[in-house]
């Protein structure tokens, strides 16, 4: 499988290419305009009546809507996959700030956000928002925007979501909170078990944080300030946002949409690998299946560039039918 994908990445430069455009949308959930990058497949301009499956790719902490194309080269990878017979797809890459793709536990005003920005950071006008409803932003603003403006196949069966790191968390949290929207969810190096404080390596017996103090100590001064405004300072707020707990609720809900198909990978040298193993454990404890991989690599774009083709190919098989 990996060999086939690597072969796809060296297909000749004579292959036709998709296009990458930058657009803007008004987000009612955030109360501001946001940028979004769109990959349109090679046949898009030449086939005005054709509609395409769509995948939403979320960036990580400290990133923006351009990361997946500029650093992840997702458009190049998608072109290569299409050249070897994979389904054409639209890829939508929204700007998620450092919002964790959730409704924040703490309201941070625009002025407070602006004053807290470090030097050389993104401008407050594009980073600070009046309301931090980043889950509703993706599900209720970005998805309808893409379906209305671009020729998507606007149905759950032809829609997927994916992301890296913070975006991997957002992927699973959103797919399991809005299973009516997404048929498949793929995480690269995601924060998938944020309350995990157990053995390293994971031994099949998860240990979860007992209280907010343990969470703060576990994430330390480097990461805690980015977590607590969104997730809160106590375990109750964290559990409400936990992907595994959301999966439990979805499985227990009678009449709910089917659980989306699940995919996750993580580098063996990544500090989040045990969180990913714990999430896989949770999925399997519930009697469900997840496509799961660990490959050599760290928490960086060399790893994500090397493996984004895996999620794109898998998503194509799930929603490109």
PANU-457257 format. One line per 2 residues: number of its first residue (from 1); for each residue x negated, y, z of N, C-alpha, C. Coordinates in Angstrom, 1 decimal. Layout:
<pts>
NUM> X:Y:Z:X:Y:Z:X:Y:Z  ...
</pts>
This chain:
<pts>
1> -0.8:-1.2:0.0:0.0:0.0:0.0:-0.9:1.2:0.0  -1.8:1.3:0.9:-2.7:2.5:1.0:-3.5:2.6:-0.3
3> -4.0:1.5:-0.8:-4.7:1.6:-2.1:-3.9:2.1:-3.2  -2.6:1.7:-3.3:-1.8:2.2:-4.3:-1.6:3.7:-4.2
5> -1.5:4.2:-3.0:-1.3:5.7:-2.8:-2.5:6.4:-3.1  -3.7:5.9:-2.8:-4.9:6.5:-3.1:-5.1:6.6:-4.6
7> -4.7:5.5:-5.3:-4.8:5.5:-6.7:-3.9:6.6:-7.3  -2.7:6.8:-6.7:-1.8:7.9:-7.2:-2.4:9.2:-7.1
9> -3.3:9.4:-6.1:-3.8:10.8:-5.8:-4.9:11.1:-6.8  -5.4:10.1:-7.6:-6.4:10.4:-8.6:-5.9:10.3:-10.0
11> -4.6:10.3:-10.2:-4.0:10.3:-11.5:-4.5:11.5:-12.3  -4.7:11.4:-13.6:-5.3:12.5:-14.4:-4.6:13.8:-14.3
13> -5.4:14.8:-14.5:-4.8:16.2:-14.4:-3.9:16.5:-15.5  -3.7:15.6:-16.5:-2.8:15.8:-17.6:-1.3:15.6:-17.1
15> -1.1:15.1:-15.9:0.2:14.8:-15.4:1.0:16.2:-15.3  2.3:16.1:-15.5:3.1:17.3:-15.3:3.2:17.6:-13.8
17> 3.4:18.9:-13.5:3.3:19.4:-12.2:4.6:20.0:-11.8  5.0:19.9:-10.5:6.1:20.6:-9.9:5.6:22.1:-9.7
19> 6.6:22.9:-9.2:6.2:24.3:-8.9:6.5:24.6:-7.5  5.8:25.5:-6.9:5.9:26.0:-5.5:6.4:27.4:-5.5
21> 7.5:27.7:-4.9:8.1:29.0:-4.8:8.2:29.4:-3.3  8.2:30.7:-3.0:8.4:31.2:-1.7:9.7:32.0:-1.7
23> 10.6:31.7:-0.8:11.9:32.4:-0.8:12.2:32.9:0.6  13.2:33.6:0.8:13.6:34.1:2.2:15.1:33.8:2.4
25> 15.5:33.6:3.6:16.9:33.4:4.0:17.2:34.1:5.2  18.5:34.4:5.4:18.9:35.0:6.6:19.4:33.9:7.6
27> 18.8:33.9:8.8:19.2:32.9:9.8:20.1:33.5:10.8  21.3:33.1:10.8:22.3:33.5:11.9:21.8:33.1:13.2
29> 21.2:31.8:13.3:20.9:31.3:14.6:19.7:32.0:15.2  18.8:32.6:14.4:17.7:33.3:15.0:17.9:34.8:14.9
31> 18.8:35.3:14.1:19.1:36.7:14.0:18.1:37.5:13.2  17.5:36.8:12.2:16.5:37.5:11.4:16.3:36.8:10.1
33> 15.5:37.4:9.2:15.1:36.8:8.0:13.9:35.9:8.2  13.9:34.7:7.5:12.7:33.9:7.6:12.3:33.4:6.2
35> 11.0:33.1:6.1:10.4:32.7:4.9:10.5:31.2:4.8  10.6:30.7:3.5:10.6:29.2:3.3:9.9:29.0:2.0
37> 9.1:27.9:2.0:8.4:27.5:0.8:9.1:26.3:0.2  9.3:26.3:-1.1:10.1:25.2:-1.8:9.2:24.6:-2.8
39> 9.1:23.2:-2.8:8.5:22.5:-3.9:9.6:22.0:-4.8  9.6:22.4:-6.1:10.5:21.9:-7.1:9.9:20.9:-8.0
41> 10.4:19.8:-8.3:9.8:18.7:-9.0:9.6:19.1:-10.5  8.7:18.3:-11.2:8.4:18.7:-12.6:9.5:18.8:-13.5
43> 10.6:18.1:-13.4:11.7:18.2:-14.4:12.7:19.2:-14.0  12.5:19.9:-12.9:13.6:20.8:-12.3:14.0:21.9:-13.4
45> 13.0:22.6:-13.9:13.3:23.7:-14.9:13.9:23.2:-16.2  13.6:22.0:-16.6:14.0:21.4:-17.9:15.3:20.7:-17.8
47> 15.8:20.4:-16.6:17.0:19.6:-16.5:18.0:20.4:-15.6  18.6:21.4:-16.1:19.5:22.3:-15.3:20.7:21.7:-14.7
49> 21.1:20.5:-15.2:22.3:19.8:-14.6:21.9:18.8:-13.6  20.7:18.5:-13.5:20.2:17.4:-12.6:20.1:17.9:-11.1
51> 20.5:17.0:-10.2:20.4:17.3:-8.8:19.4:16.3:-8.2  18.7:16.7:-7.1:17.6:16.0:-6.5:17.8:15.7:-5.0
53> 17.3:14.5:-4.6:17.2:14.4:-3.1:16.2:15.4:-2.5  16.4:15.7:-1.2:15.6:16.7:-0.6:15.0:16.3:0.7
55> 13.8:16.6:0.9:13.1:16.3:2.2:12.6:17.7:2.8  12.9:17.8:4.1:12.4:19.0:4.8:11.2:18.6:5.6
57> 10.1:19.4:5.4:8.8:19.1:6.0:8.5:20.3:7.0  8.4:20.0:8.3:8.2:21.0:9.3:6.7:21.1:9.7
59> 6.2:22.3:9.9:4.8:22.5:10.3:4.6:22.3:11.8  3.4:22.4:12.2:3.0:22.2:13.6:2.8:23.5:14.4
61> 2.5:23.4:15.7:2.2:24.6:16.5:1.1:25.4:15.9  1.3:26.7:15.9:0.3:27.6:15.3:0.4:27.7:13.8
63> 1.3:27.0:13.2:1.4:26.9:11.7:2.5:27.8:11.2  2.7:27.6:9.9:3.7:28.4:9.2:4.2:27.7:8.0
65> 5.1:28.3:7.2:5.7:27.6:6.1:4.7:27.3:5.0  3.6:27.8:5.0:2.6:27.6:3.9:1.6:26.4:4.2
67> 1.7:25.9:5.5:0.7:24.9:5.9:0.7:23.7:5.0  1.9:23.2:4.7:2.0:21.9:4.0:1.5:22.0:2.6
69> 1.5:23.2:2.0:1.0:23.3:0.6:-0.5:23.7:0.6  -0.8:24.7:1.5:-2.2:25.2:1.5:-3.2:24.3:2.1
71> -2.8:23.7:3.2:-3.8:22.8:3.9:-3.4:21.3:3.7  -2.1:21.0:3.6:-1.7:19.6:3.4:-1.7:19.2:2.0
73> -1.7:20.1:1.0:-1.6:19.8:-0.4:-0.5:18.9:-0.8  0.6:19.1:-0.1:1.8:18.2:-0.3:2.3:18.2:-1.7
75> 2.2:19.4:-2.4:2.6:19.5:-3.8:1.8:18.6:-4.7  0.5:18.6:-4.5:-0.4:17.8:-5.3:-0.2:16.3:-5.1
77> 0.0:16.0:-3.8:0.4:14.6:-3.5:1.7:14.1:-4.1  2.7:15.0:-4.0:4.0:14.7:-4.6:3.9:14.6:-6.1
79> 3.2:15.4:-6.8:3.0:15.3:-8.2:2.4:14.0:-8.6  1.4:13.6:-7.8:0.7:12.3:-8.1:1.6:11.1:-7.9
81> 2.4:11.2:-6.9:3.4:10.1:-6.6:4.4:10.0:-7.7  4.9:11.1:-8.2:5.9:11.1:-9.2:5.3:10.6:-10.5
83> 4.0:10.9:-10.8:3.3:10.4:-12.0:3.2:8.9:-12.0  3.3:8.2:-10.8:3.2:6.8:-10.7:4.6:6.1:-10.5
85> 5.6:6.9:-10.7:7.0:6.3:-10.7:7.8:6.6:-9.5  7.3:7.3:-8.5:8.1:7.6:-7.3:9.2:8.6:-7.7
87> 10.4:8.6:-7.0:11.5:9.5:-7.3:11.1:11.0:-7.1  11.6:11.8:-8.0:11.4:13.3:-7.9:12.2:13.8:-6.7
89> 11.7:14.7:-5.9:12.4:15.3:-4.8:12.1:16.7:-4.7  13.0:17.5:-4.1:12.8:18.8:-3.7:12.2:18.7:-2.3
91> 11.2:19.6:-2.0:10.7:19.6:-0.6:10.8:21.0:-0.1  11.5:21.1:1.1:11.7:22.4:1.7:10.9:22.6:3.0
93> 10.1:23.7:3.0:9.2:23.9:4.2:9.4:25.2:4.8  10.2:25.2:5.9:10.6:26.4:6.6:9.6:27.0:7.5
95> 9.7:28.2:7.9:8.9:28.8:8.9:9.6:28.6:10.2  8.9:27.8:11.1:9.5:27.5:12.4:8.8:28.2:13.6
97> 7.9:29.2:13.3:7.2:29.9:14.3:6.5:28.8:15.3  6.5:29.1:16.6:6.1:28.1:17.6:7.3:27.7:18.4
99> 8.4:27.6:17.7:9.7:27.4:18.3:10.1:26.1:18.8  9.3:25.1:18.4:9.6:23.7:18.8:10.9:23.1:18.3
101> 11.5:23.8:17.3:12.7:23.3:16.7:13.8:22.9:17.7  13.9:23.7:18.7:14.9:23.5:19.7:15.5:24.9:20.2
103> 16.7:24.8:20.8:17.2:26.0:21.5:16.4:26.2:22.8  15.8:27.3:23.0:14.9:27.5:24.1:15.6:27.5:25.4
105> 14.9:27.0:26.4:15.4:27.0:27.8:15.3:28.4:28.4  14.5:29.2:27.9:14.2:30.6:28.4:14.4:31.6:27.3
107> 15.2:32.6:27.5:15.4:33.7:26.5:14.2:34.6:26.6  13.5:34.8:25.6:12.3:35.7:25.5:12.8:36.8:24.5
109> 12.8:38.0:25.0:13.2:39.1:24.2:12.2:39.4:23.1  12.6:40.1:22.1:11.7:40.5:21.0:10.6:41.4:21.5
111> 10.9:42.3:22.4:9.8:43.2:23.0:8.8:42.4:23.8  9.3:41.4:24.6:8.4:40.6:25.4:7.5:39.8:24.5
113> 8.1:39.2:23.5:7.3:38.4:22.5:6.3:39.3:21.8  6.7:40.5:21.4:5.7:41.4:20.7:4.6:41.7:21.6
115> 4.8:42.0:22.8:3.8:42.4:23.8:2.8:41.3:24.1  3.3:40.0:24.0:2.5:38.9:24.4:1.7:38.4:23.2
117> 1.9:38.9:22.0:1.1:38.4:20.9:-0.4:38.7:21.0  -1.3:37.7:20.9:-2.7:38.0:20.9:-3.2:38.7:19.7
119> -4.4:39.3:19.7:-4.9:40.0:18.6:-5.0:39.1:17.4  -4.9:39.6:16.2:-5.0:38.9:14.9:-4.0:37.8:14.7
121> -2.9:37.9:15.5:-1.8:36.9:15.4:-0.9:37.4:14.2  0.0:36.5:13.8:1.1:36.9:12.9:1.8:38.1:13.4
123> 2.3:39.0:12.5:3.0:40.2:12.9:4.3:39.8:13.7  4.7:40.6:14.6:5.9:40.4:15.4:7.1:40.4:14.6
125> 7.1:41.2:13.5:8.3:41.3:12.6:8.7:39.9:12.0  7.7:39.1:11.8:8.0:37.8:11.2:7.9:36.6:12.2
127> 7.4:36.9:13.4:7.2:35.8:14.3:8.2:35.9:15.5  8.5:37.0:16.0:9.4:37.2:17.1:10.9:37.3:16.7
129> 11.7:36.6:17.3:13.1:36.5:16.9:14.0:36.9:18.0  15.2:37.5:17.7:16.1:37.9:18.8:16.7:36.7:19.6
131> 17.0:35.6:18.9:17.5:34.4:19.6:16.7:33.2:19.2  16.3:32.4:20.2:15.5:31.2:19.9:16.3:30.0:19.8
133> 17.1:29.9:18.7:17.9:28.7:18.4:17.3:28.0:17.2  16.1:27.4:17.4:15.4:26.9:16.3:16.0:25.6:15.7
135> 16.7:24.8:16.5:17.4:23.6:16.0:18.6:24.0:15.1  19.4:24.9:15.6:20.5:25.4:14.7:20.0:26.1:13.5
137> 18.9:26.7:13.6:18.3:27.4:12.4:18.0:26.4:11.3  17.4:25.3:11.7:17.1:24.3:10.6:18.4:23.6:10.1
139> 19.2:23.1:11.1:20.4:22.4:10.7:21.5:23.2:10.1  21.7:24.4:10.6:22.9:25.2:10.2:22.5:26.3:9.2
141> 21.3:26.7:9.1:20.9:27.8:8.2:20.0:27.3:7.1  18.9:26.6:7.4:18.0:26.2:6.3:18.7:25.2:5.4
143> 19.3:24.1:5.9:19.9:23.1:5.1:21.0:23.7:4.2  22.0:24.4:4.7:23.0:25.0:3.8:22.4:26.0:2.8
145> 21.3:26.7:3.2:20.7:27.6:2.2:20.1:26.8:1.0  19.4:25.7:1.3:18.8:24.9:0.3:19.9:24.3:-0.6
147> 20.9:23.8:0.0:22.0:23.1:-0.7:22.7:24.1:-1.7  22.8:25.4:-1.2:23.5:26.4:-2.0:22.7:26.9:-3.1
149> 21.4:27.2:-2.9:20.6:27.9:-3.8:19.8:27.0:-4.8  19.5:25.8:-4.3:18.7:24.8:-5.2:19.6:23.6:-5.4
151> 19.2:22.9:-6.5:20.1:21.8:-6.9:19.7:20.5:-6.2  20.1:20.5:-4.9:19.9:19.3:-4.1:21.1:18.4:-4.2
153> 20.9:17.2:-3.9:22.0:16.2:-3.7:22.4:16.4:-2.3  23.5:17.2:-2.1:23.8:17.7:-0.8:24.7:16.7:0.0
155> 24.0:15.6:0.4:24.7:14.6:1.2:23.6:14.0:2.1  24.1:13.5:3.2:23.2:12.8:4.2:22.3:11.7:3.5
157> 22.9:10.9:2.6:22.3:9.8:2.0:21.0:10.2:1.2  21.0:11.5:0.8:19.9:12.0:-0.1:19.1:13.1:0.6
159> 19.1:13.1:2.0:18.4:14.1:2.7:17.6:13.5:3.8  16.3:14.0:3.9:15.4:13.5:5.0:14.7:14.6:5.6
161> 14.0:14.3:6.7:13.3:15.4:7.4:12.0:14.7:7.9  10.9:15.5:7.9:9.6:15.0:8.3:8.8:16.2:8.9
163> 7.7:15.9:9.5:6.9:17.0:10.1:5.6:16.4:10.8  4.7:17.3:11.1:3.5:17.0:11.8:3.4:17.7:13.2
165> 2.9:17.0:14.2:2.7:17.5:15.5:4.0:18.1:16.1  4.0:19.4:16.4:5.3:20.0:16.8:6.4:19.7:15.8
167> 6.0:19.7:14.6:7.0:19.4:13.5:7.4:17.9:13.6  6.6:17.0:14.0:6.9:15.6:14.2:7.9:15.5:15.4
169> 7.7:16.3:16.4:8.8:16.3:17.5:10.1:16.8:16.9  10.0:18.0:16.2:11.2:18.5:15.6:11.9:17.6:14.7
171> 11.2:16.8:14.0:11.7:15.8:13.0:12.6:14.8:13.8  12.1:14.2:14.8:12.9:13.2:15.5:14.0:13.8:16.4
173> 13.7:14.9:17.0:14.7:15.6:17.8:15.9:16.0:16.9  15.6:16.6:15.8:16.7:17.1:14.9:17.4:15.9:14.3
175> 16.7:14.9:13.8:17.4:13.8:13.1:18.3:13.1:14.0  17.9:13.0:15.3:18.8:12.2:16.3:19.8:13.1:16.9
177> 19.7:14.4:16.8:20.7:15.4:17.3:21.8:15.6:16.2  21.3:15.6:14.9:22.2:15.8:13.8:22.1:14.6:12.8
179> 22.5:13.5:13.3:22.4:12.3:12.4:23.4:12.4:11.2  24.3:13.3:11.2:25.2:13.5:10.1:24.5:14.2:8.9
181> 23.3:14.8:9.2:22.6:15.5:8.1:21.5:14.7:7.5  20.8:13.8:8.3:19.6:13.2:7.8:19.7:11.7:7.8
183> 19.3:11.1:6.7:19.3:9.6:6.6:18.0:9.0:6.9  16.9:9.9:7.0:15.6:9.3:7.3:14.8:10.4:8.0
185> 13.9:10.0:8.8:13.0:10.9:9.6:11.6:10.3:9.7  10.6:11.1:9.4:9.2:10.7:9.4:8.3:11.6:10.1
187> 7.6:11.1:11.1:6.8:12.0:12.0:5.3:11.6:11.7  4.5:12.6:11.5:3.0:12.4:11.6:2.5:13.0:12.8
189> 1.9:12.2:13.7:1.2:12.7:14.9:2.1:13.5:15.8  3.3:13.1:15.9:4.3:13.9:16.6:4.2:13.8:18.1
191> 4.8:14.9:18.8:5.0:14.9:20.2:6.3:14.1:20.5  6.2:12.8:20.5:7.4:12.0:20.4:7.9:11.5:21.8
193> 7.1:11.5:22.8:7.4:11.2:24.2:6.9:12.2:25.1  7.4:13.4:25.1:6.8:14.5:25.8:6.7:14.3:27.3
195> 7.5:13.5:27.9:7.4:13.3:29.4:6.5:12.1:29.7  5.8:11.5:28.7:5.0:10.4:29.0:3.7:10.8:29.8
197> 3.5:10.1:30.9:2.3:10.4:31.8:1.7:9.0:32.2  1.9:8.0:31.4:1.4:6.7:31.7:0.0:6.3:31.3
199> -0.2:5.0:31.3:-1.6:4.5:31.0:-2.0:4.9:29.6  -3.3:5.0:29.5:-3.9:5.3:28.2:-5.1:4.3:28.0
201> -4.9:3.3:27.2:-3.9:3.1:26.2:-2.5:2.6:26.8  -1.5:2.9:26.1:-0.1:2.5:26.5:-0.1:1.0:26.6
203> 0.5:0.5:27.7:0.4:-1.0:28.0:1.8:-1.6:28.0  2.8:-0.9:27.4:4.2:-1.5:27.4:5.0:-1.2:28.7
205> 4.4:-0.4:29.6:5.1:0.0:30.8:5.0:1.5:31.0  5.9:2.2:30.3:5.9:3.7:30.4:6.1:4.3:31.7
207> 5.3:5.3:32.0:5.5:6.1:33.2:5.8:7.5:32.8  6.9:8.1:33.3:7.4:9.4:32.9:7.1:10.4:34.1
209> 6.9:11.7:33.7:6.7:12.7:34.7:7.8:12.8:35.7  7.5:12.9:36.9:8.5:13.0:38.0:9.1:14.3:38.2
211> 8.4:15.4:37.9:8.9:16.7:38.1:8.1:17.7:37.2  8.5:19.0:37.3:7.9:20.0:36.5:6.4:20.2:36.8
213> 6.1:20.1:38.1:4.7:20.3:38.5:3.8:19.2:37.8  4.2:18.0:37.7:3.5:17.0:37.0:3.3:17.3:35.5
215> 4.4:17.8:34.9:4.4:18.1:33.5:3.3:19.3:33.3  3.4:20.3:34.2:2.5:21.4:34.0:1.0:20.9:34.2
217> 0.8:20.1:35.1:-0.6:19.6:35.3:-1.0:18.7:34.2  -0.1:17.9:33.6:-0.4:17.0:32.5:-0.8:17.7:31.3
219> -0.1:18.8:31.0:-0.4:19.5:29.7:-1.4:20.6:29.9  -1.6:21.1:31.2:-2.7:22.0:31.5:-2.5:23.4:30.9
221> -3.5:24.3:31.2:-3.3:25.7:30.8:-3.4:25.9:29.3  -4.0:24.9:28.6:-4.1:25.1:27.1:-2.7:25.0:26.4
223> -1.9:24.0:26.9:-0.6:23.7:26.2:0.6:24.1:27.0  0.6:24.1:28.3:1.8:24.4:29.1:2.4:25.7:28.7
225> 1.7:26.8:28.4:2.4:28.1:28.1:3.1:28.0:26.8  2.8:27.1:25.9:3.5:26.9:24.6:4.8:26.1:24.8
227> 4.8:25.2:25.9:5.9:24.3:26.1:7.0:24.9:26.9  6.7:25.5:28.1:7.7:25.8:29.1:8.8:26.8:28.6
229> 8.5:27.8:27.8:9.6:28.7:27.4:10.7:27.9:26.6  10.2:27.0:25.8:11.2:26.2:25.0:11.8:25.0:25.7
231> 11.0:24.3:26.4:11.4:23.0:27.1:11.9:23.2:28.5  11.5:24.3:29.1:11.9:24.5:30.5:10.8:24.1:31.5
233> 11.0:24.3:32.7:10.0:24.0:33.8:10.4:22.7:34.6  11.5:22.1:34.3:11.9:20.9:35.1:12.2:19.8:34.2
235> 12.2:18.6:34.7:12.3:17.4:33.9:13.7:17.2:33.3  14.7:17.8:34.0:16.1:17.7:33.4:16.1:18.4:32.1
237> 15.5:19.6:32.0:15.5:20.3:30.7:14.7:19.5:29.7  13.6:18.9:30.1:12.8:18.1:29.2:13.5:16.9:28.7
239> 14.2:16.2:29.6:14.9:15.0:29.2:16.0:15.3:28.2  16.6:16.4:28.3:17.7:16.8:27.4:17.1:17.0:26.0
241> 15.8:17.2:25.8:15.2:17.4:24.5:14.4:16.2:24.1  14.3:15.2:24.9:13.4:14.1:24.6:14.0:13.2:23.4
243> 13.2:12.9:22.4:13.7:12.1:21.3:14.2:10.8:21.7  13.5:10.1:22.6:13.9:8.8:23.0:15.2:8.8:23.7
245> 15.5:9.8:24.6:16.7:9.9:25.2:17.9:10.3:24.2  17.5:11.1:23.2:18.5:11.4:22.2:18.9:10.1:21.4
247> 17.9:9.3:21.2:18.2:8.0:20.5:19.1:7.2:21.3  18.8:7.1:22.6:19.7:6.3:23.5:21.2:6.8:23.4
249> 21.3:8.1:23.5:22.7:8.7:23.4:23.4:8.4:22.1  22.6:8.5:21.0:23.2:8.2:19.7:23.6:6.7:19.6
251> 22.8:5.8:20.0:23.1:4.4:20.0:24.4:4.1:20.8  24.5:4.8:21.9:25.6:4.6:22.8:26.9:5.2:22.4
253> 26.8:6.1:21.4:28.0:6.9:21.0:28.8:6.1:20.0  30.1:5.8:20.3:31.0:5.1:19.4:31.4:6.1:18.3
255> 31.4:5.6:17.1:31.9:6.4:16.0:30.9:7.4:15.5  29.6:7.4:16.1:28.6:8.3:15.6:28.0:7.9:14.3
257> 27.4:8.8:13.5:26.7:8.3:12.3:25.6:7.3:12.6  25.3:6.6:11.6:24.2:5.6:11.8:22.9:6.2:12.2
259> 22.1:5.5:12.9:20.8:6.0:13.3:19.9:6.2:12.0  19.3:7.3:11.8:18.5:7.5:10.6:17.4:6.5:10.6
261> 16.9:6.1:9.4:15.7:5.3:9.2:14.5:6.1:9.8  13.6:5.4:10.5:12.6:6.0:11.3:11.2:5.6:10.8
263> 10.3:6.5:10.8:8.9:6.3:10.4:8.0:7.2:11.3  6.9:6.6:11.8:6.0:7.4:12.5:4.6:6.9:12.3
265> 3.6:7.8:12.3:2.2:7.4:12.3:1.4:8.3:13.2  0.2:7.9:13.6:-0.7:8.7:14.4:-2.1:8.2:14.3
267> -3.1:9.1:14.4:-4.5:8.7:14.3:-4.9:8.0:15.6  -5.8:7.1:15.5:-6.2:6.3:16.6:-7.1:7.2:17.6
269> -7.6:8.3:17.1:-8.4:9.2:17.9:-7.6:10.4:18.3  -6.3:10.4:18.1:-5.4:11.5:18.4:-5.0:11.4:19.9
271> -5.0:12.5:20.6:-4.5:12.5:22.0:-3.1:12.2:22.2  -2.3:12.2:21.1:-0.9:11.9:21.1:-0.5:10.5:20.8
273> -1.5:9.6:20.5:-1.2:8.3:20.1:-0.5:7.5:21.1  -0.7:7.7:22.4:0.1:6.9:23.4:1.5:7.4:23.5
275> 1.8:8.7:23.3:3.1:9.1:23.2:3.9:8.4:22.0  3.2:8.3:20.9:3.8:7.6:19.7:4.0:6.1:20.0
277> 3.1:5.5:20.7:3.3:4.1:21.1:4.5:3.9:22.0  4.7:4.9:22.9:5.8:4.9:23.9:7.1:5.0:23.1
279> 7.1:5.9:22.1:8.3:6.1:21.3:8.7:4.8:20.5  7.7:4.2:19.9:7.9:3.0:19.2:8.5:1.9:20.2
281> 7.9:1.9:21.4:8.4:1.0:22.4:9.9:1.2:22.7  10.3:2.5:22.8:11.7:2.9:23.1:12.6:2.4:22.0
283> 12.2:2.7:20.7:13.0:2.3:19.6:13.2:0.8:19.6  12.2:0.0:19.8:12.3:-1.4:19.8:13.1:-2.0:21.0
285> 13.0:-1.3:22.1:13.8:-1.7:23.3:15.3:-1.5:23.0  15.6:-0.6:22.2:17.0:-0.4:21.8:17.5:-1.3:20.7
287> 16.6:-2.2:20.3:16.9:-3.2:19.2:16.9:-2.6:17.8  16.2:-1.5:17.6:16.1:-0.8:16.3:14.7:-1.0:15.7
289> 14.6:-0.6:14.5:13.3:-0.8:13.8:12.7:0.6:13.4  11.4:0.7:13.5:10.7:1.9:13.1:9.5:1.4:12.3
291> 9.3:2.1:11.1:8.1:1.8:10.3:7.0:2.6:11.1  5.9:1.9:11.5:5.0:2.5:12.4:3.5:2.2:12.0
293> 2.7:3.2:11.9:1.3:3.0:11.5:0.3:3.7:12.4  -0.8:3.1:12.7:-1.9:3.9:13.2:-3.1:3.7:12.3
295> -3.8:4.8:12.0:-4.9:4.8:11.1:-6.1:5.6:11.8  -7.3:5.3:11.5:-8.4:6.1:12.0:-8.2:7.6:11.7
297> -8.4:8.4:12.7:-8.3:9.9:12.4:-7.9:10.6:13.6  -8.0:11.9:13.5:-7.8:12.9:14.6:-6.5:13.7:14.4
299> -6.3:14.7:15.2:-5.1:15.5:15.1:-5.5:16.7:14.2  -5.6:16.5:12.9:-6.1:17.5:12.0:-5.6:17.3:10.6
301> -5.8:18.3:9.7:-5.3:18.2:8.4:-6.0:17.2:7.5  -7.3:16.9:7.8:-7.9:15.8:7.0:-7.0:14.5:7.2
303> -6.6:14.2:8.4:-5.7:13.0:8.6:-4.4:13.2:7.9  -3.7:14.4:8.1:-2.4:14.6:7.5:-2.4:14.6:6.0
305> -3.5:15.2:5.4:-3.6:15.1:3.9:-3.7:13.7:3.4  -4.5:12.9:4.2:-4.7:11.5:3.8:-3.5:10.6:3.9
307> -2.5:11.0:4.7:-1.4:10.1:5.0:0.0:10.7:4.6  0.1:12.0:4.2:1.4:12.5:3.8:2.0:11.7:2.7
309> 1.1:11.2:1.8:1.7:10.4:0.7:2.4:9.2:1.2  2.1:8.7:2.4:2.8:7.5:3.0:4.2:7.9:3.3
311> 4.4:9.0:4.0:5.8:9.4:4.3:6.6:9.8:3.1  5.9:10.5:2.1:6.7:10.9:0.9:7.1:9.7:0.1
313> 6.3:8.7:0.0:6.6:7.4:-0.7:7.8:6.7:0.1  7.7:6.6:1.4:8.7:6.0:2.2:10.0:6.7:2.1
315> 10.0:8.1:2.2:11.2:8.8:2.1:11.8:8.6:0.7  11.0:8.6:-0.3:11.5:8.4:-1.7:12.3:7.1:-1.8
317> 11.8:6.0:-1.1:12.5:4.8:-1.1:13.8:4.8:-0.3  13.9:5.7:0.7:15.1:5.8:1.5:16.2:6.7:0.9
319> 15.8:7.8:0.3:16.8:8.8:-0.1:16.8:9.0:-1.6  15.9:8.4:-2.3:15.8:8.6:-3.8:16.5:7.5:-4.6
321> 17.3:6.8:-4.0:18.0:5.7:-4.7:19.1:6.2:-5.6
</pts>
